[in-house]
Amino acid sequence: MNVPVEFYLALSGVVFLIGLVGVLVRRNIIIILLSIELMLNATNINFVAFSSYLGNLAGQVFVFFALTVAAAEVAVGLAIIIALYRHHESINVDDFSLLKW
């Protein structure tokens, strides 16, 4: 029972759209970072879908490395959020219009 690649592409498009709306609409920096992760996961779904469709493992290997970089990105992003919160006592993006200390 094979699922057509179009279903994976549709799922990926919906997940990417949810992430894009989250980045554009929300003002909480943690929600924005989570929305960016959703967009990265949508591209990972595409890589795995095409890798399976073409019978090539290169896409799945690329997803493995993309997830590793995303984990490092989250660690650095959370460190920046903690530093900003300690200085401004807010995680609202509108409060960071000028990043002067």
One Martini backbone bead per residue (centre of mass of N, CA, C, O) as a GRO file, in nm:
protein
  101
    1MET     BB    1   0.083   0.045   0.031
    2ASN     BB    2   0.094   0.342  -0.138
    3VAL     BB    3   0.173   0.671  -0.103
    4PRO     BB    4   0.143   0.944  -0.252
    5VAL     BB    5   0.343   1.223  -0.299
    6GLU     BB    6   0.116   1.440  -0.288
    7PHE     BB    7   0.044   1.407   0.013
    8TYR     BB    8   0.316   1.501   0.124
    9LEU     BB    9   0.309   1.780  -0.012
   10ALA     BB   10   0.051   1.876   0.125
   11LEU     BB   11   0.148   1.848   0.414
   12SER     BB   12   0.392   2.033   0.383
   13GLY     BB   13   0.232   2.286   0.301
   14VAL     BB   14   0.065   2.311   0.560
   15VAL     BB   15   0.299   2.329   0.763
   16PHE     BB   16   0.436   2.574   0.632
   17LEU     BB   17   0.191   2.766   0.658
   18ILE     BB   18   0.171   2.759   0.964
   19GLY     BB   19   0.456   2.872   1.010
   20LEU     BB   20   0.422   3.138   0.852
   21VAL     BB   21   0.187   3.250   1.018
   22GLY     BB   22   0.340   3.244   1.288
   23VAL     BB   23   0.558   3.451   1.205
   24LEU     BB   24   0.362   3.691   1.107
   25VAL     BB   25   0.158   3.710   1.368
   26ARG     BB   26   0.335   3.664   1.595
   27ARG     BB   27   0.517   3.811   1.900
   28ASN     BB   28   0.639   3.562   2.013
   29ILE     BB   29   0.954   3.429   2.011
   30ILE     BB   30   0.890   3.130   2.064
   31ILE     BB   31   0.675   3.094   1.843
   32ILE     BB   32   0.859   3.171   1.611
   33LEU     BB   33   1.061   2.937   1.648
   34LEU     BB   34   0.848   2.713   1.614
   35SER     BB   35   0.767   2.799   1.325
   36ILE     BB   36   1.043   2.751   1.199
   37GLU     BB   37   1.045   2.447   1.264
   38LEU     BB   38   0.802   2.380   1.088
   39MET     BB   39   0.934   2.465   0.822
   40LEU     BB   40   1.169   2.262   0.839
   41ASN     BB   41   0.986   2.006   0.855
   42ALA     BB   42   0.857   2.043   0.578
   43THR     BB   43   1.120   1.999   0.421
   44ASN     BB   44   1.174   1.715   0.533
   45ILE     BB   45   0.929   1.584   0.407
   46ASN     BB   46   1.020   1.630   0.118
   47PHE     BB   47   1.284   1.474   0.128
   48VAL     BB   48   1.158   1.198   0.206
   49ALA     BB   49   0.957   1.170  -0.025
   50PHE     BB   50   1.165   1.187  -0.261
   51SER     BB   51   1.347   0.961  -0.163
   52SER     BB   52   1.131   0.740  -0.183
   53TYR     BB   53   1.042   0.787  -0.478
   54LEU     BB   54   1.351   0.755  -0.599
   55GLY     BB   55   1.536   0.554  -0.422
   56ASN     BB   56   1.699   0.763  -0.236
   57LEU     BB   57   1.911   0.842   0.055
   58ALA     BB   58   1.996   1.148   0.047
   59GLY     BB   59   1.750   1.287   0.181
   60GLN     BB   60   1.774   1.143   0.460
   61VAL     BB   61   2.057   1.247   0.525
   62PHE     BB   62   1.986   1.547   0.512
   63VAL     BB   63   1.783   1.538   0.747
   64PHE     BB   64   1.980   1.461   0.964
   65PHE     BB   65   2.150   1.724   0.940
   66ALA     BB   66   1.916   1.925   0.976
   67LEU     BB   67   1.844   1.834   1.268
   68THR     BB   68   2.116   1.904   1.391
   69VAL     BB   69   2.109   2.208   1.325
   70ALA     BB   70   1.837   2.266   1.467
   71ALA     BB   71   1.934   2.198   1.753
   72ALA     BB   72   2.150   2.420   1.762
   73GLU     BB   73   1.957   2.654   1.707
   74VAL     BB   74   1.788   2.623   1.963
   75ALA     BB   75   2.013   2.669   2.167
   76VAL     BB   76   2.088   2.955   2.071
   77GLY     BB   77   1.805   3.083   2.081
   78LEU     BB   78   1.756   3.038   2.387
   79ALA     BB   79   1.998   3.202   2.482
   80ILE     BB   80   1.900   3.470   2.361
   81ILE     BB   81   1.630   3.482   2.510
   82ILE     BB   82   1.746   3.488   2.795
   83ALA     BB   83   1.910   3.746   2.760
   84LEU     BB   84   1.668   3.930   2.683
   85TYR     BB   85   1.498   3.877   2.937
   86ARG     BB   86   1.704   3.983   3.146
   87HIS     BB   87   1.702   4.277   3.026
   88HIS     BB   88   1.372   4.328   2.944
   89GLU     BB   89   1.139   4.137   3.059
   90SER     BB   90   1.080   4.013   2.758
   91ILE     BB   91   0.924   3.825   2.457
   92ASN     BB   92   0.857   4.061   2.279
   93VAL     BB   93   0.927   4.183   1.967
   94ASP     BB   94   0.847   4.490   2.002
   95ASP     BB   95   1.076   4.540   2.231
   96PHE     BB   96   1.315   4.480   1.987
   97SER     BB   97   1.374   4.722   1.787
   98LEU     BB   98   1.625   4.789   1.972
   99LEU     BB   99   1.958   4.645   2.021
  100LYS     BB  100   2.022   4.796   2.297
  101TRP     BB  101   2.206   4.822   2.605
   0.00000   0.00000   0.00000
